[in-house]
Amino acid sequence: MPRSKGDHEARRHDVSAAVWQVMATRGFAGLTLRAVAAELGATTGLLTHYFPTKQALVAYALDLLEERTLSRPRRQSGGGLAALRDAILDILPLTSEARDSNRIWVSSWDNALADPALSADYARKYAEGRDRMLQRVIAAQEAGELPPGEPTDLAAGAQAFALGLVVQALFDPAAFPPGRQTELLDNYLAGLAAGPCPISSPDPHA
């Protein structure tokens, strides 16, 4: 008897869960058909129905990662500087789910850097992330919560701060627990709100 559409979708859901678990525990470098098959309790022959090549598995894994990342609940606390804070909090590995997602993203960078097509795709993703932060920066400037200045630079700096903190928290979670990540973020935003420190002129009488 042929399988129903429901059976096919259920199996695909099981495969997705297995791919995700392998990436979460072994990183992107550990993503192989053999590892996914072992997690699924199936043969590699069965998986070739879904992924005829390693490239197909990688493409699927990246799509799954982006889908899981975009589907996470987002904070909504208004506009302006609070919205920028929320956007960065949504990136940081403050929960086990966010930690797994970030670990997979970071471990996938090596693959992306070695593949021109993936590199271009990742550049697009990060550019879209900067654009989302840019809208929040502009709103905060219009509300008087951030000083005037080039908003694209502030958005790029905010994204760089977030990604840098992600890497530190992943490699040294004991030194960067969720509470400290949030504290560092609040200190960073307070510095942005205060504006650049004025450069004092040397005292000619000193």
C-alpha positions as CSV (number, residue, x, y, z in Angstrom):
1,M,0.0,0.0,0.0
2,P,1.4,3.4,-0.9
3,R,2.1,5.8,1.9
4,S,-0.4,8.6,2.4
5,K,0.6,12.3,2.3
6,G,0.2,12.3,6.1
7,D,2.8,9.5,6.5
8,H,5.2,11.4,4.2
9,E,4.8,14.6,6.1
10,A,5.3,12.8,9.4
11,R,8.5,11.1,8.1
12,R,9.7,14.5,6.9
13,H,9.1,16.0,10.3
14,D,11.1,13.1,11.9
15,V,13.9,13.8,9.4
16,S,13.9,17.5,10.2
17,A,14.1,16.8,14.0
18,A,17.0,14.4,13.4
19,V,18.9,16.9,11.3
20,W,18.3,19.6,13.9
21,Q,19.5,17.4,16.7
22,V,22.7,16.4,14.9
23,M,23.5,20.1,14.2
24,A,22.7,21.1,17.8
25,T,24.9,18.4,19.3
26,R,27.7,18.0,16.8
27,G,27.8,21.4,15.0
28,F,27.6,21.9,11.3
29,A,30.8,20.0,10.7
30,G,29.2,16.8,12.1
31,L,26.2,16.9,9.8
32,T,26.5,13.8,7.7
33,L,24.0,11.3,6.3
34,R,25.3,8.7,8.6
35,A,24.9,10.9,11.7
36,V,21.3,11.8,10.7
37,A,20.5,8.2,10.0
38,A,21.8,7.1,13.4
39,E,19.8,9.8,15.1
40,L,16.7,8.8,13.2
41,G,17.3,5.1,13.7
42,A,17.2,4.5,10.0
43,T,19.5,3.5,7.2
44,T,21.4,5.9,5.0
45,G,19.6,4.4,2.1
46,L,16.3,5.7,3.4
47,L,17.7,9.2,3.8
48,T,18.9,9.3,0.2
49,H,15.2,9.5,-0.7
50,Y,15.3,13.0,0.9
51,F,19.0,13.9,0.3
52,P,20.6,12.3,-2.7
53,T,23.8,14.3,-2.1
54,K,25.6,15.9,0.8
55,Q,25.0,19.3,-0.8
56,A,21.2,18.6,-0.7
57,L,21.5,17.8,3.0
58,V,23.5,21.0,3.7
59,A,21.0,23.1,1.7
60,Y,18.1,21.6,3.6
61,A,19.9,22.1,7.0
62,L,20.4,25.8,6.2
63,D,16.8,26.2,5.2
64,L,15.7,24.5,8.4
65,L,18.0,26.6,10.5
66,E,16.7,29.8,9.0
67,E,13.1,28.6,9.4
68,R,13.6,27.8,13.0
69,T,15.4,31.1,13.7
70,L,12.7,33.2,12.0
71,S,9.9,31.3,13.8
72,R,11.2,32.0,17.3
73,P,8.9,34.3,19.3
74,R,10.1,37.9,19.2
75,R,10.0,40.5,21.9
76,Q,7.6,43.4,21.4
77,S,8.1,46.3,23.8
78,G,7.4,49.3,21.7
79,G,9.6,51.3,19.4
80,G,12.8,53.3,19.5
81,L,15.7,52.2,21.7
82,A,13.6,49.5,23.4
83,A,12.9,47.9,20.0
84,L,16.7,47.9,19.2
85,R,17.3,46.3,22.6
86,D,14.7,43.7,21.9
87,A,16.2,42.9,18.4
88,I,19.6,42.3,20.0
89,L,18.2,40.2,22.8
90,D,16.5,38.1,20.2
91,I,19.9,37.3,18.7
92,L,21.8,36.5,21.9
93,P,22.0,32.9,23.3
94,L,19.9,33.6,26.4
95,T,17.9,30.4,26.2
96,S,18.8,26.8,25.3
97,E,16.9,27.1,22.0
98,A,18.7,30.4,21.1
99,R,22.0,28.8,22.2
100,D,21.5,25.8,19.9
101,S,20.5,28.1,16.9
102,N,23.6,30.3,17.4
103,R,25.9,27.3,17.8
104,I,24.7,26.0,14.5
105,W,25.0,29.3,12.8
106,V,28.5,29.9,14.0
107,S,29.5,26.3,13.1
108,S,28.1,26.8,9.6
109,W,30.3,29.8,8.8
110,D,33.2,27.6,7.6
111,N,31.0,26.0,5.0
112,A,29.7,29.4,3.9
113,L,33.1,30.9,3.6
114,A,34.2,28.0,1.4
115,D,31.2,28.3,-1.0
116,P,30.8,31.5,-3.0
117,A,27.0,31.0,-3.3
118,L,26.6,30.4,0.4
119,S,28.8,33.4,1.2
120,A,26.6,35.6,-1.0
121,D,23.5,34.2,0.8
122,Y,25.0,34.8,4.2
123,A,26.0,38.3,3.2
124,R,22.4,38.9,2.2
125,K,21.0,37.6,5.5
126,Y,23.3,39.8,7.6
127,A,22.5,42.8,5.4
128,E,18.8,42.2,6.0
129,G,19.6,42.0,9.8
130,R,21.4,45.3,9.6
131,D,18.4,46.8,7.8
132,R,16.0,45.7,10.6
133,M,18.3,47.3,13.1
134,L,18.6,50.4,11.0
135,Q,14.9,51.0,11.2
136,R,15.1,50.8,15.0
137,V,18.1,53.1,15.2
138,I,16.3,55.7,13.1
139,A,13.2,55.5,15.2
140,A,15.3,55.9,18.4
141,Q,17.0,59.0,16.9
142,E,13.7,60.5,15.9
143,A,12.5,59.9,19.5
144,G,15.6,61.6,20.9
145,E,16.8,58.4,22.5
146,L,19.9,58.3,20.4
147,P,22.1,61.2,19.3
148,P,22.1,62.3,15.7
149,G,24.6,60.7,13.5
150,E,25.0,58.2,10.6
151,P,22.3,55.5,11.5
152,T,23.8,52.9,9.2
153,D,27.1,53.0,11.2
154,L,25.1,52.7,14.4
155,A,23.2,49.7,13.0
156,A,26.4,48.0,11.8
157,G,28.0,48.6,15.2
158,A,24.9,47.1,17.0
159,Q,25.0,44.0,14.8
160,A,28.8,43.6,15.3
161,F,28.3,44.0,19.1
162,A,25.6,41.3,19.1
163,L,27.6,38.8,17.0
164,G,30.7,39.4,19.0
165,L,28.9,38.7,22.2
166,V,27.3,35.6,20.7
167,V,30.7,34.1,20.0
168,Q,32.1,34.9,23.4
169,A,29.0,33.4,25.1
170,L,29.2,30.3,23.1
171,F,32.9,29.6,23.8
172,D,32.8,30.7,27.4
173,P,29.2,30.3,28.8
174,A,30.4,30.4,32.4
175,A,31.9,33.9,31.9
176,F,28.9,35.1,29.9
177,P,25.7,33.8,31.4
178,P,22.4,35.3,30.3
179,G,22.4,37.9,33.1
180,R,25.9,39.2,32.1
181,Q,25.0,39.3,28.4
182,T,22.0,41.5,29.2
183,E,24.0,43.7,31.4
184,L,26.7,44.2,28.8
185,L,23.9,45.0,26.2
186,D,22.4,47.6,28.5
187,N,25.8,49.2,29.1
188,Y,26.4,49.2,25.3
189,L,23.1,50.9,24.6
190,A,23.7,53.4,27.5
191,G,26.9,54.3,25.8
192,L,25.2,54.8,22.5
193,A,22.5,57.0,24.1
194,A,25.2,59.1,25.7
195,G,26.9,59.8,22.4
196,P,30.6,59.9,21.7
197,C,32.8,61.3,24.4
198,P,34.1,64.8,23.5
199,I,37.8,65.0,22.7
200,S,39.3,67.6,25.0
201,S,41.9,69.9,23.6
202,P,45.3,69.8,25.2
203,D,45.9,72.5,27.8
204,P,48.5,74.9,26.3
205,H,49.6,75.9,29.9
206,A,50.1,72.3,31.0
